Amino acid sequence: DKVKSEYIEELGDTFDLVIIGGYFGNQKRIGGGQDWTDSVTHFLMGIVHGDKVIPFCRVGTGYSNDEL
C-alpha cells in the first residue's frame, strides 16, 4: 500500500536516501533493451546512519514502459 504525506499531515518529514539495490520486473514490465539495467522497475532505498546503510523502502520509477 502507498502512504503519501498528502494523505496524513504528520508524514511531512524528509529523508536523504541512497539507492542500494533494484528489483527486476515481471515479464510485462521488463524493458526491451539489451542491458540488465533495462529490467529494473523499482529501487531499494536506504538511509545512511553512521557507517551503516539501513534499508528503508522500495520506490518505483514512476515512468511507463515507453518512457523507460
Order of alpha helices (4+ residues) and beta strands (2+ residues): beta-beta-beta
